């Protein structure tokens, strides 16, 4: 059962009727020209029906996924938290492709970090796709060499002390020098696949809190998505063990290069 099929089950009957109605129109528009062609129908009628069929067939998979994205986006009230629909659509697309490859152990929790926002803003979003609601919305720090208030430079290189973009899969937890921490694996070759060897993890940090943010911007990490101490364990325990984390920035090079988004 695909991720989208599971999400369909949580939709209302009215929503499903709308979707099924659209599928019915698509089916009829494709089949009717064949049925009429045997009755001596006029060329004009056949041409019109065939044209309708071609339009229906031209609908792209991305547009169908977007309809699901819009539904979840509205039901979860994600705009109220400042998450842009376009970013959520990209995150959901990558999530579903990773799920379809069988790479996820838990297929309902999606974490998005929007690095286009100021570090003073709550730019980390933890979303339950099955229940369709926001679980956590939190501050999160970026790497010290990625920028000050805003992150605008990213790297996959060791010792760069920069954040990486793209899709990650969460792994296990451990107690380290920064306390309770979460390992994450980068899924995109040449973009973030060295995250594990770079020891890029989610952890708590005293510099990632609202009091520090009031001074202009959060403190910064060595590339880790560091979160407030009071939120650390809650967030980690919710997203650990095979869920998707998507770190976003409107970087055209990444958006073009990502095989997950363009595969």
LUMDREN-175451 format. One line per field, with one value per residue (C-alpha): x, y, z; residue in three letters. Coordinates in steps of 0.1 Angstrom, whole numbers, plus 5000, padded with zeros to 4 digits. Example, Ala and Ser with C-alpha at 12.3 -4.5 7.8 and 13.67 -1.06 7.14 Angstrom:
BEGIN
east	5123, 5137
north	4955, 4989
up	5078, 5071
lumse	ALA, SER
REM end
This chain:
BEGIN
east	5000, 5016, 5019, 4992, 4968, 4972, 4966, 4935, 4919, 4921, 4902, 4866, 4840, 4832, 4869, 4870, 4838, 4853, 4884, 4864, 4842, 4873, 4885, 4851, 4852, 4888, 4876, 4846, 4865, 4889, 4864, 4835, 4854, 4860, 4823, 4809, 4834, 4814, 4781, 4790, 4795, 4805, 4842, 4836, 4822, 4850, 4876, 4861, 4860, 4895, 4908, 4892, 4908, 4943, 4940, 4931, 4960, 4983, 4979, 5013, 5019, 5032, 4998, 4981, 5005, 5000, 4962, 4971, 4996, 4970, 4945, 4970, 4983, 4948, 4936, 4968, 4966, 5002, 4999, 4991, 5026, 5044, 5052, 5049, 5028, 5055, 5080, 5056, 5048, 5085, 5090, 5059, 5072, 5105, 5089, 5067, 5095, 5117, 5087, 5080, 5116, 5111, 5137, 5115, 5106, 5080, 5060, 5038, 5061, 5077, 5101, 5108, 5134, 5130, 5164, 5150, 5136, 5155, 5170, 5149, 5118, 5104, 5115, 5114, 5081, 5072, 5041, 5020, 5008, 4985, 4967, 4972, 4983, 5014, 5032, 5060, 5071, 5104, 5135, 5165, 5201, 5223, 5260, 5282, 5298, 5264, 5255, 5245, 5208, 5201, 5217, 5227, 5258, 5257, 5282, 5287, 5324, 5340, 5350, 5331, 5309, 5281, 5246, 5236, 5204, 5181, 5165, 5177, 5165, 5165, 5182, 5190, 5197, 5227, 5241, 5270, 5289, 5257, 5235, 5206, 5212, 5197, 5218, 5206, 5216, 5219, 5201, 5215, 5249, 5272, 5247, 5244, 5256, 5286, 5264, 5269, 5307, 5307, 5287, 5258, 5231, 5202, 5210, 5200, 5219, 5217, 5222, 5191, 5164, 5141, 5162, 5192, 5170, 5159, 5195, 5193, 5199, 5205, 5239, 5252, 5264, 5291, 5264, 5239, 5202, 5204, 5171, 5161, 5170, 5134, 5122, 5151, 5139, 5103, 5112, 5139, 5116, 5089, 5110, 5136, 5138, 5134, 5115, 5122, 5138, 5139, 5163, 5152, 5166, 5156, 5190, 5185, 5216, 5202, 5167, 5180, 5206, 5184, 5176, 5149, 5130, 5138, 5142
north	5000, 5033, 5064, 5082, 5053, 5055, 5092, 5087, 5066, 5096, 5119, 5127, 5110, 5143, 5147, 5111, 5116, 5146, 5126, 5097, 5120, 5134, 5098, 5089, 5119, 5109, 5073, 5083, 5109, 5082, 5055, 5073, 5080, 5043, 5034, 5061, 5054, 5022, 5041, 5064, 5095, 5127, 5136, 5168, 5150, 5124, 5152, 5170, 5139, 5128, 5163, 5161, 5127, 5140, 5168, 5143, 5121, 5150, 5155, 5151, 5129, 5160, 5177, 5147, 5147, 5185, 5179, 5156, 5182, 5209, 5188, 5180, 5215, 5229, 5203, 5206, 5244, 5246, 5282, 5293, 5282, 5299, 5269, 5276, 5253, 5251, 5239, 5214, 5201, 5194, 5178, 5155, 5146, 5135, 5117, 5097, 5086, 5075, 5056, 5039, 5027, 5011, 5032, 5044, 5024, 5049, 5065, 5092, 5118, 5144, 5171, 5202, 5229, 5261, 5278, 5307, 5320, 5340, 5319, 5341, 5324, 5289, 5273, 5236, 5219, 5183, 5171, 5140, 5131, 5104, 5125, 5156, 5181, 5200, 5182, 5206, 5240, 5251, 5272, 5254, 5266, 5263, 5259, 5288, 5291, 5290, 5325, 5347, 5354, 5338, 5306, 5311, 5289, 5251, 5223, 5185, 5189, 5177, 5204, 5230, 5238, 5244, 5230, 5207, 5208, 5180, 5149, 5129, 5098, 5098, 5069, 5060, 5081, 5082, 5102, 5124, 5155, 5175, 5152, 5133, 5133, 5119, 5105, 5114, 5099, 5121, 5105, 5127, 5119, 5149, 5170, 5156, 5120, 5128, 5139, 5108, 5108, 5145, 5137, 5159, 5151, 5168, 5178, 5204, 5237, 5265, 5289, 5277, 5295, 5324, 5346, 5343, 5350, 5383, 5395, 5393, 5356, 5322, 5309, 5285, 5249, 5230, 5221, 5203, 5212, 5221, 5227, 5243, 5222, 5221, 5207, 5184, 5151, 5156, 5163, 5136, 5109, 5119, 5118, 5091, 5057, 5060, 5092, 5119, 5153, 5178, 5208, 5235, 5266, 5281, 5272, 5266, 5244, 5220, 5221, 5211, 5186, 5167, 5132, 5127, 5158, 5152, 5114
up	5000, 4989, 5011, 4991, 4994, 5032, 5031, 5010, 5038, 5061, 5037, 5041, 5019, 5002, 4992, 4979, 4959, 4942, 4933, 4921, 4901, 4884, 4877, 4862, 4838, 4828, 4821, 4801, 4781, 4771, 4763, 4746, 4713, 4709, 4715, 4692, 4664, 4656, 4652, 4624, 4646, 4629, 4626, 4645, 4675, 4674, 4671, 4702, 4723, 4713, 4722, 4756, 4761, 4752, 4777, 4804, 4795, 4796, 4834, 4850, 4881, 4899, 4895, 4910, 4940, 4944, 4949, 4979, 4991, 4989, 5008, 5036, 5037, 5042, 5067, 5088, 5087, 5077, 5064, 5099, 5109, 5080, 5059, 5022, 5001, 4974, 4999, 5014, 4980, 4973, 5007, 5001, 4967, 4980, 5010, 4987, 4964, 4994, 5008, 4975, 4974, 5008, 5026, 5054, 5086, 5097, 5069, 5084, 5100, 5078, 5090, 5070, 5077, 5057, 5056, 5036, 5069, 5095, 5123, 5146, 5132, 5140, 5107, 5117, 5111, 5122, 5104, 5109, 5074, 5086, 5112, 5090, 5117, 5129, 5157, 5165, 5151, 5165, 5162, 5146, 5141, 5110, 5105, 5115, 5081, 5063, 5074, 5104, 5107, 5074, 5060, 5024, 5018, 5021, 5017, 5019, 5027, 5059, 5083, 5063, 5093, 5069, 5068, 5039, 5019, 5007, 5020, 5050, 5068, 5105, 5123, 5159, 5190, 5213, 5243, 5231, 5240, 5232, 5251, 5236, 5198, 5166, 5137, 5102, 5068, 5038, 5008, 4980, 4965, 4963, 4981, 5017, 5016, 5038, 5067, 5087, 5084, 5092, 5124, 5113, 5139, 5156, 5191, 5218, 5221, 5246, 5217, 5200, 5221, 5220, 5243, 5220, 5190, 5205, 5201, 5163, 5154, 5169, 5177, 5151, 5150, 5131, 5105, 5127, 5129, 5166, 5184, 5218, 5249, 5260, 5227, 5218, 5233, 5222, 5186, 5184, 5199, 5174, 5142, 5150, 5134, 5096, 5089, 5064, 5071, 5042, 5046, 5020, 5005, 4971, 4956, 4919, 4916, 4943, 4929, 4894, 4907, 4931, 4917, 4943, 4931, 4894, 4892
lumse	UNK, UNK, UNK, UNK, UNK, UNK, UNK, UNK, UNK, UNK, UNK, UNK, UNK, UNK, UNK, UNK, UNK, UNK, UNK, UNK, UNK, UNK, UNK, UNK, UNK, UNK, UNK, UNK, UNK, UNK, UNK, UNK, UNK, UNK, UNK, UNK, UNK, UNK, UNK, UNK, UNK, UNK, UNK, UNK, UNK, UNK, UNK, UNK, UNK, UNK, UNK, UNK, UNK, UNK, UNK, UNK, UNK, UNK, UNK, UNK, UNK, UNK, UNK, UNK, UNK, UNK, UNK, UNK, UNK, UNK, UNK, UNK, UNK, UNK, UNK, UNK, UNK, UNK, UNK, UNK, UNK, UNK, UNK, UNK, UNK, UNK, UNK, UNK, UNK, UNK, UNK, UNK, UNK, UNK, UNK, UNK, UNK, UNK, UNK, UNK, UNK, UNK, UNK, UNK, UNK, UNK, UNK, UNK, UNK, UNK, UNK, UNK, UNK, UNK, UNK, UNK, UNK, UNK, UNK, UNK, UNK, UNK, UNK, UNK, UNK, UNK, UNK, UNK, UNK, UNK, UNK, UNK, UNK, UNK, UNK, UNK, UNK, UNK, UNK, UNK, UNK, UNK, UNK, UNK, UNK, UNK, UNK, UNK, UNK, UNK, UNK, UNK, UNK, UNK, UNK, UNK, UNK, UNK, UNK, UNK, UNK, UNK, UNK, UNK, UNK, UNK, UNK, UNK, UNK, UNK, UNK, UNK, UNK, UNK, UNK, UNK, UNK, UNK, UNK, UNK, UNK, UNK, UNK, UNK, UNK, UNK, UNK, UNK, UNK, UNK, UNK, UNK, UNK, UNK, UNK, UNK, UNK, UNK, UNK, UNK, UNK, UNK, UNK, UNK, UNK, UNK, UNK, UNK, UNK, UNK, UNK, UNK, UNK, UNK, UNK, UNK, UNK, UNK, UNK, UNK, UNK, UNK, UNK, UNK, UNK, UNK, UNK, UNK, UNK, UNK, UNK, UNK, UNK, UNK, UNK, UNK, UNK, UNK, UNK, UNK, UNK, UNK, UNK, UNK, UNK, UNK, UNK, UNK, UNK, UNK, UNK, UNK, UNK, UNK, UNK, UNK, UNK, UNK, UNK, UNK, UNK, UNK, UNK
REM end
